[in-house]
Amino acid sequence: MKTTLCSTIAIVALMFAPASQARAESPVAGFRAMIDYGHLSCGYGDRGRLIRYDRVASHPTADSVRAYFDEWIAFYQDFYQFPPNIPVTFNYGFDSYKVTYCTVDAPLAGQSFARPTMATGMVSVPRKSGPLSTVAYLHGTSVSFYDAVSNPNIFGEFNENGESFDGPPSNSIFAGGGFIYIAPDYLGLGDSSVPRHRYFHAATEASSAIDLLAASRRVLAILHVEQNDELFTFGFSQGGHAALALHRELQNSYVDVTGTATVGGVFDIEHFFLAALANETTVTVPLYVSYILLAYDDVYNVYGQTSDVFRQPYASNVSSLFDMEHFFDDVLAELPPNSRALLRSSYYNSVISNPQNPLRVRLRQNAVDQWRPRAPLRVYHSPDDEEVPYEDALVSVDRLRSRGADVTVRRLPGFDHVNSWIQAMPRAVTWFRSLD
């Protein structure tokens, strides 16, 4: 534990090392930089080391950002039925950089320490002069390696240039609103060599973000961008869990967070999992249940083999479905409509009835609603959220408040899970500016 804490404090020191003066002009077209060329691996003690960065997108004006955002809305409009009055305002153009850096994996079963690994993320810089505030953005569930915030593409084939769900709108709203946008892909996504994402694993959600924040300091210094002392975090869905995990780790390392906002966030993973087992109407639930089971077995070895947990034919193919090489919709199509049809009845009943089930014990250890944040929290949530129940979020809010946290809840009635996210981001921009 001492080694981990000291390592985190060292990384945090890198995050807040002095940066160069801000720049108002854009980088040269086609600009690309390589750091430590030829040394594309990570060793012990390398956390937060910048390996390389590449400019992957440029939106020079506020109007071009608006067009980028509108293109994303149009691409998904038929499915999500976005209302016409999304309260977004774009004030600045921005440039986006895919960053490759060193971080650590989870200590897996039988390992006594976390092994070094590479990860990727996005750093977007608004075309705005003067010291800039920073938003660490933590994205929601993704099952495809390319569906990561470091990918700026709205649509594409299944490859590294495929479609990115969270990236385009969050980049547009936060960087287009004048904030430096820093977003980790998480382990197992983007160009990470980890074979499967560590889904809802608090420690690596936090460490992948902290190490990207550290690596981004070098990028911003080279680009002559100056950060001020204001650091915000924002998380959507799974990212709500990641945002609180990051905030907690930064606070434990004596780094001030100005404020954290979440939307549709999951804070108590054990309760989320149990509620998902009981939910027989939301079509995405079997995907989340499967993902949690596989990821927690990868990290904690919580069951023997898939046939002990999943019914056939799912026991035979569920692991390959979550190899980060499938579309979200294709994974859903191969799963049954509810968790009872997915899981063996003996396992289902054991998880429901036994609080000491190995999975439930590990889920409890990854809760992020049982501490006291010093900075204010704002929880955006819709009573009509079909994936993360509003009442469950309020239970977590009460737990945080009982420990002295300053938490406000902003209801977003009438919006589903994705629409509440689109509505919450511009509202969070307004709130962050009020705290600046």
C-alpha positions as CSV (number, residue, x, y, z in Angstrom):
1,M,0.0,0.0,0.0
2,K,2.8,2.4,0.8
3,T,4.4,1.8,-2.6
4,T,1.2,2.4,-4.4
5,L,0.5,5.7,-2.5
6,C,4.0,7.0,-3.0
7,S,3.8,6.2,-6.7
8,T,0.5,8.1,-7.0
9,I,1.9,11.1,-5.1
10,A,4.9,11.1,-7.5
11,I,2.5,11.0,-10.5
12,V,0.5,13.8,-9.0
13,A,3.6,15.9,-8.6
14,L,4.2,15.5,-12.4
15,M,0.6,16.7,-13.0
16,F,1.2,20.0,-11.4
17,A,4.7,20.7,-12.5
18,P,5.0,24.2,-14.0
19,A,3.8,24.4,-17.7
20,S,4.8,26.8,-20.4
21,Q,2.8,29.9,-21.3
22,A,-0.5,29.6,-23.1
23,R,-0.7,29.8,-26.9
24,A,-3.5,31.4,-28.9
25,E,-2.6,30.1,-32.3
26,S,-3.3,26.6,-33.6
27,P,-0.5,24.0,-34.2
28,V,1.0,23.6,-37.7
29,A,-1.3,21.5,-39.9
30,G,-0.2,17.8,-39.9
31,F,1.7,18.4,-36.7
32,R,2.9,15.2,-35.0
33,A,5.3,14.5,-32.2
34,M,7.1,11.4,-30.9
35,I,8.4,11.1,-27.3
36,D,11.0,8.4,-26.5
37,Y,10.8,7.1,-30.1
38,G,11.7,3.5,-30.2
39,H,10.9,3.0,-26.5
40,L,7.3,2.0,-26.8
41,S,7.1,-0.1,-23.7
42,C,6.6,0.7,-20.0
43,G,8.6,-0.4,-17.0
44,Y,8.3,-0.2,-13.3
45,G,8.4,3.4,-12.2
46,D,7.2,4.7,-15.5
47,R,3.7,5.7,-14.5
48,G,2.6,8.9,-16.2
49,R,5.5,8.7,-18.7
50,L,4.5,10.2,-22.1
51,I,5.3,7.8,-25.0
52,R,3.9,9.7,-27.9
53,Y,1.1,12.0,-29.0
54,D,-0.5,12.6,-32.4
55,R,-2.9,15.3,-33.5
56,V,-6.0,13.4,-34.6
57,A,-8.6,16.1,-35.1
58,S,-8.9,19.9,-35.5
59,H,-12.0,22.1,-35.4
60,P,-10.7,25.6,-35.9
61,T,-13.8,27.6,-35.0
62,A,-16.9,27.4,-32.8
63,D,-19.0,26.9,-36.0
64,S,-16.9,23.9,-37.0
65,V,-17.4,22.5,-33.5
66,R,-21.1,23.0,-33.8
67,A,-21.0,21.1,-37.2
68,Y,-19.1,18.3,-35.6
69,F,-21.6,18.0,-32.7
70,D,-24.5,18.2,-35.1
71,E,-23.1,15.5,-37.3
72,W,-22.9,13.2,-34.3
73,I,-26.5,14.0,-33.3
74,A,-27.7,13.3,-36.9
75,F,-25.8,9.9,-36.9
76,Y,-27.7,8.7,-33.8
77,Q,-30.9,10.7,-34.2
78,D,-33.1,7.8,-35.5
79,F,-32.1,5.6,-32.5
80,Y,-32.1,8.1,-29.6
81,Q,-34.7,10.7,-30.8
82,F,-32.8,13.7,-29.5
83,P,-35.0,16.7,-28.8
84,P,-34.4,19.9,-30.9
85,N,-33.6,22.1,-27.9
86,I,-30.3,20.7,-26.6
87,P,-28.9,23.5,-24.5
88,V,-25.4,23.5,-26.0
89,T,-23.2,26.6,-26.7
90,F,-19.8,26.4,-28.5
91,N,-17.5,29.3,-27.9
92,Y,-14.1,28.0,-29.2
93,G,-12.5,25.8,-31.7
94,F,-10.1,23.1,-30.5
95,D,-7.4,20.6,-31.4
96,S,-7.4,17.0,-30.3
97,Y,-4.4,14.8,-29.5
98,K,-4.3,11.1,-29.0
99,V,-1.9,10.4,-26.2
100,T,0.0,7.1,-25.5
101,Y,1.4,6.8,-22.0
102,C,2.4,4.4,-19.2
103,T,0.2,3.3,-16.4
104,V,-0.4,0.1,-14.4
105,D,-2.8,-2.8,-14.7
106,A,-4.8,-4.3,-11.8
107,P,-2.8,-6.7,-9.6
108,L,-4.3,-10.0,-10.9
109,A,-5.0,-13.1,-8.9
110,G,-1.6,-14.5,-7.7
111,Q,0.2,-11.2,-8.3
112,S,1.6,-9.1,-5.5
113,F,1.9,-5.9,-7.4
114,A,0.5,-4.0,-10.4
115,R,2.3,-4.6,-13.7
116,P,3.2,-1.7,-16.0
117,T,1.3,-1.3,-19.2
118,M,0.5,1.2,-21.9
119,A,-2.8,3.1,-22.4
120,T,-4.2,5.8,-24.6
121,G,-6.5,8.8,-24.1
122,M,-7.5,12.1,-25.6
123,V,-6.3,15.6,-24.8
124,S,-8.2,18.4,-26.5
125,V,-7.1,22.0,-26.3
126,P,-9.4,24.9,-26.9
127,R,-8.2,27.7,-29.1
128,K,-8.4,30.1,-26.2
129,S,-5.6,32.3,-24.8
130,G,-4.7,32.5,-21.1
131,P,-4.6,29.9,-18.3
132,L,-7.2,27.2,-18.9
133,S,-9.3,25.1,-16.5
134,T,-9.2,21.3,-17.0
135,V,-12.0,18.7,-17.2
136,A,-11.1,15.1,-16.7
137,Y,-13.9,13.2,-18.7
138,L,-14.7,9.6,-17.7
139,H,-16.7,7.8,-20.4
140,G,-19.5,5.2,-20.2
141,T,-19.6,1.5,-21.1
142,S,-17.8,0.4,-24.3
143,V,-17.2,-3.1,-25.5
144,S,-15.2,-2.3,-28.7
145,F,-11.5,-1.4,-28.6
146,Y,-12.0,1.5,-31.1
147,D,-15.1,2.9,-29.3
148,A,-12.8,5.1,-27.2
149,V,-12.5,8.8,-26.5
150,S,-9.1,8.9,-28.2
151,N,-10.9,8.1,-31.5
152,P,-12.5,11.3,-32.9
153,N,-14.5,9.5,-35.6
154,I,-18.2,9.6,-35.6
155,F,-18.6,6.6,-37.9
156,G,-16.5,4.0,-39.6
157,E,-15.8,0.4,-40.2
158,F,-14.8,-2.0,-37.4
159,N,-11.1,-1.0,-37.1
160,E,-9.1,1.7,-35.3
161,N,-11.0,4.3,-37.3
162,G,-14.4,3.0,-36.3
163,E,-17.2,5.0,-34.6
164,S,-16.7,6.7,-31.2
165,F,-19.8,7.1,-29.1
166,D,-18.7,9.2,-26.1
167,G,-15.8,11.1,-27.7
168,P,-17.3,13.5,-30.3
169,P,-20.1,15.1,-28.1
170,S,-18.1,15.3,-24.9
171,N,-15.1,16.8,-26.7
172,S,-17.3,19.3,-28.4
173,I,-19.1,20.4,-25.3
174,F,-16.1,20.7,-22.9
175,A,-13.3,21.7,-25.2
176,G,-15.7,23.8,-27.3
177,G,-16.7,25.4,-24.0
178,G,-13.1,26.5,-23.2
179,F,-11.9,23.7,-21.0
180,I,-8.8,21.5,-21.6
181,Y,-10.4,18.1,-22.1
182,I,-8.5,15.1,-20.8
183,A,-10.1,11.7,-21.1
184,P,-8.6,8.2,-20.6
185,D,-9.7,5.3,-22.8
186,Y,-9.3,3.0,-19.7
187,L,-7.4,-0.3,-19.8
188,G,-8.5,-2.7,-22.5
189,L,-9.8,0.0,-24.8
190,G,-8.1,2.2,-27.4
191,D,-4.6,0.9,-28.0
192,S,-4.2,-0.8,-24.6
193,S,-2.7,-4.3,-24.8
194,V,-4.8,-5.5,-21.8
195,P,-7.0,-8.2,-23.4
196,R,-10.3,-7.1,-21.8
197,H,-11.4,-3.9,-20.2
198,R,-11.3,-3.8,-16.4
199,Y,-15.0,-3.0,-16.2
200,F,-16.0,-1.1,-13.0
201,H,-12.6,-1.6,-11.4
202,A,-12.2,1.5,-9.4
203,A,-8.4,1.4,-9.0
204,T,-7.6,1.2,-12.7
205,E,-10.3,3.6,-13.6
206,A,-8.5,6.1,-11.3
207,S,-4.9,5.2,-12.2
208,S,-5.5,5.4,-15.9
209,A,-6.9,8.9,-15.5
210,I,-4.2,10.1,-13.0
211,D,-1.4,8.8,-15.3
212,L,-3.0,10.5,-18.3
213,L,-3.3,13.8,-16.4
214,A,0.5,13.4,-15.7
215,A,1.4,12.6,-19.2
216,S,-0.7,15.4,-20.6
217,R,1.4,17.9,-18.7
218,R,4.3,17.2,-21.0
219,V,2.0,17.5,-24.1
220,L,0.6,20.8,-22.9
221,A,4.1,22.2,-22.1
222,I,5.3,21.3,-25.6
223,L,2.2,23.0,-27.1
224,H,2.8,26.1,-24.9
225,V,-0.6,25.7,-23.1
226,E,-1.0,26.9,-19.6
227,Q,-3.3,25.2,-17.1
228,N,-4.7,27.1,-14.1
229,D,-5.4,25.3,-10.8
230,E,-9.0,24.4,-11.5
231,L,-9.5,20.7,-12.1
232,F,-13.0,19.2,-12.6
233,T,-14.1,15.7,-13.2
234,F,-17.2,14.6,-15.2
235,G,-18.5,11.0,-15.6
236,F,-21.3,9.4,-17.5
237,S,-22.8,6.0,-16.5
238,Q,-19.8,3.8,-15.7
239,G,-17.9,7.0,-15.9
240,G,-19.8,8.3,-12.9
241,H,-18.1,5.5,-11.0
242,A,-14.8,6.3,-12.5
243,A,-15.1,10.0,-11.8
244,L,-15.7,9.4,-8.1
245,A,-12.9,6.9,-8.0
246,L,-10.6,9.4,-9.6
247,H,-11.7,12.2,-7.3
248,R,-11.2,10.0,-4.3
249,E,-7.6,9.0,-5.4
250,L,-6.7,12.6,-6.1
251,Q,-8.0,13.8,-2.7
252,N,-6.1,10.9,-1.0
253,S,-3.0,12.2,-2.7
254,Y,-3.6,15.8,-1.5
255,V,-4.7,17.2,-4.9
256,D,-7.5,19.7,-4.9
257,V,-10.5,18.9,-7.2
258,T,-12.7,21.9,-7.8
259,G,-15.9,19.9,-8.4
260,T,-17.2,16.7,-9.8
261,A,-20.3,16.1,-11.8
262,T,-21.9,12.8,-12.9
263,V,-24.9,11.8,-15.0
264,G,-26.6,8.4,-14.9
265,G,-23.8,7.4,-12.6
266,V,-23.3,4.0,-10.9
267,F,-21.8,4.3,-7.5
268,D,-22.7,1.1,-5.6
269,I,-21.7,-1.7,-8.1
270,E,-23.1,-4.5,-5.9
271,H,-26.5,-2.9,-5.8
272,F,-26.4,-2.1,-9.5
273,F,-25.6,-5.7,-10.3
274,L,-28.4,-7.1,-8.1
275,A,-30.9,-4.6,-9.6
276,A,-29.7,-5.7,-13.1
277,L,-30.5,-9.3,-12.2
278,A,-34.0,-8.3,-11.3
279,N,-34.5,-6.1,-14.4
280,E,-36.3,-8.1,-17.1
281,T,-37.3,-5.1,-19.3
282,T,-34.1,-3.2,-20.2
283,V,-32.5,-5.0,-23.2
284,T,-28.9,-3.9,-22.4
285,V,-28.9,-5.4,-18.9
286,P,-27.6,-8.9,-19.9
287,L,-24.6,-7.2,-21.5
288,Y,-23.7,-5.3,-18.3
289,V,-24.2,-8.4,-16.2
290,S,-22.0,-10.5,-18.5
291,Y,-19.3,-7.8,-18.7
292,I,-19.1,-7.4,-14.9
293,L,-18.8,-11.2,-14.4
294,L,-16.1,-11.6,-16.9
295,A,-14.1,-8.6,-15.9
296,Y,-14.2,-9.4,-12.2
297,D,-13.2,-13.0,-12.9
298,D,-10.2,-11.6,-14.9
299,V,-9.1,-9.5,-12.0
300,Y,-10.3,-11.4,-8.9
301,N,-10.9,-15.0,-10.0
302,V,-14.5,-15.0,-8.6
303,Y,-15.6,-18.3,-10.2
304,G,-14.2,-21.4,-11.7
305,Q,-15.2,-21.5,-15.3
306,T,-17.9,-19.8,-17.4
307,S,-20.0,-23.0,-17.4
308,D,-20.3,-22.6,-13.6
309,V,-22.1,-19.3,-14.1
310,F,-23.6,-19.0,-17.6
311,R,-26.2,-21.3,-19.2
312,Q,-25.5,-22.8,-22.6
313,P,-25.0,-21.7,-25.3
314,Y,-23.8,-18.5,-23.6
315,A,-21.1,-20.3,-21.5
316,S,-19.4,-21.3,-24.7
317,N,-19.3,-18.0,-26.4
318,V,-19.7,-15.2,-23.9
319,S,-16.0,-14.7,-23.3
320,S,-15.3,-14.3,-27.0
321,L,-18.1,-11.8,-27.3
322,F,-16.2,-9.5,-24.9
323,D,-12.9,-9.7,-26.7
324,M,-13.1,-6.0,-27.5
325,E,-13.5,-7.0,-31.2
326,H,-17.3,-6.9,-31.4
327,F,-19.9,-4.2,-32.0
328,F,-22.1,-3.3,-29.0
329,D,-25.2,-4.3,-30.9
330,D,-23.7,-7.6,-32.0
331,V,-22.9,-8.5,-28.5
332,L,-26.4,-7.8,-27.4
333,A,-27.8,-9.9,-30.3
334,E,-26.0,-12.9,-29.0
335,L,-27.3,-12.6,-25.4
336,P,-30.8,-13.5,-24.0
337,P,-33.3,-10.8,-23.1
338,N,-32.8,-11.1,-19.3
339,S,-30.4,-12.3,-16.7
340,R,-32.5,-15.4,-15.6
341,A,-32.1,-16.8,-19.1
342,L,-28.4,-15.9,-19.1
343,L,-27.2,-17.4,-15.8
344,R,-27.5,-20.9,-14.4
345,S,-30.3,-20.9,-11.8
346,S,-27.9,-22.2,-9.1
347,Y,-25.5,-19.3,-9.6
348,Y,-28.3,-16.7,-10.0
349,N,-29.8,-17.9,-6.6
350,S,-26.5,-17.9,-4.9
351,V,-25.6,-14.4,-5.9
352,I,-29.1,-13.1,-4.9
353,S,-29.1,-14.8,-1.5
354,N,-25.5,-14.9,-0.4
355,P,-23.8,-11.5,0.5
356,Q,-20.5,-13.4,0.9
357,N,-20.6,-14.7,-2.7
358,P,-17.0,-13.9,-4.0
359,L,-18.4,-11.6,-6.7
360,R,-20.5,-9.6,-4.3
361,V,-17.6,-9.2,-1.9
362,R,-15.4,-7.8,-4.7
363,L,-18.2,-5.5,-6.0
364,R,-18.6,-4.0,-2.5
365,Q,-14.9,-3.3,-2.4
366,N,-15.3,-1.2,-5.5
367,A,-18.0,1.0,-4.2
368,V,-17.3,4.7,-4.5
369,D,-20.1,6.1,-2.3
370,Q,-18.6,5.6,1.1
371,W,-16.1,8.4,1.6
372,R,-16.2,12.2,2.1
373,P,-15.3,14.3,-0.9
374,R,-14.0,17.8,0.1
375,A,-15.1,19.4,-3.2
376,P,-18.7,19.7,-4.2
377,L,-20.5,17.0,-6.2
378,R,-23.4,17.5,-8.6
379,V,-25.4,14.4,-9.5
380,Y,-27.5,14.7,-12.7
381,H,-30.0,11.9,-13.0
382,S,-33.3,11.2,-14.7
383,P,-36.2,9.6,-12.9
384,D,-36.8,8.0,-16.3
385,D,-33.4,6.5,-16.6
386,E,-34.0,2.9,-17.8
387,E,-30.5,1.6,-17.1
388,V,-29.4,3.1,-13.8
389,P,-32.4,3.6,-11.4
390,Y,-32.8,7.1,-10.1
391,E,-33.7,5.8,-6.6
392,D,-30.4,3.9,-6.4
393,A,-28.5,7.0,-7.2
394,L,-30.3,8.8,-4.3
395,V,-29.3,6.0,-1.9
396,S,-25.7,6.6,-2.8
397,V,-26.2,10.4,-2.5
398,D,-27.5,9.9,1.0
399,R,-24.4,7.8,1.9
400,L,-22.1,10.5,0.7
401,R,-24.0,13.2,2.5
402,S,-24.0,11.2,5.7
403,R,-20.2,11.4,5.6
404,G,-20.3,15.1,5.2
405,A,-20.2,15.5,1.4
406,D,-21.7,18.5,-0.3
407,V,-23.9,16.8,-3.0
408,T,-26.6,18.4,-5.0
409,V,-29.0,16.5,-7.2
410,R,-30.4,17.9,-10.4
411,R,-33.3,15.9,-11.8
412,L,-33.6,15.5,-15.6
413,P,-37.2,14.2,-15.9
414,G,-38.4,12.9,-19.3
415,F,-35.0,11.8,-20.5
416,D,-33.6,8.3,-20.9
417,H,-30.1,7.3,-20.1
418,V,-28.4,8.7,-23.2
419,N,-30.5,11.8,-23.5
420,S,-29.9,12.7,-19.9
421,W,-26.2,12.6,-20.6
422,I,-26.5,15.0,-23.6
423,Q,-28.6,17.3,-21.4
424,A,-26.2,17.2,-18.4
425,M,-22.9,18.0,-20.1
426,P,-23.7,21.6,-21.1
427,R,-25.4,22.1,-17.6
428,A,-22.1,20.9,-16.0
429,V,-20.2,23.4,-18.1
430,T,-22.3,26.2,-16.6
431,W,-21.8,24.8,-13.1
432,F,-18.0,24.4,-13.6
433,R,-17.8,28.0,-14.7
434,S,-19.6,29.1,-11.6
435,L,-16.9,27.4,-9.5
436,D,-13.9,28.8,-11.5
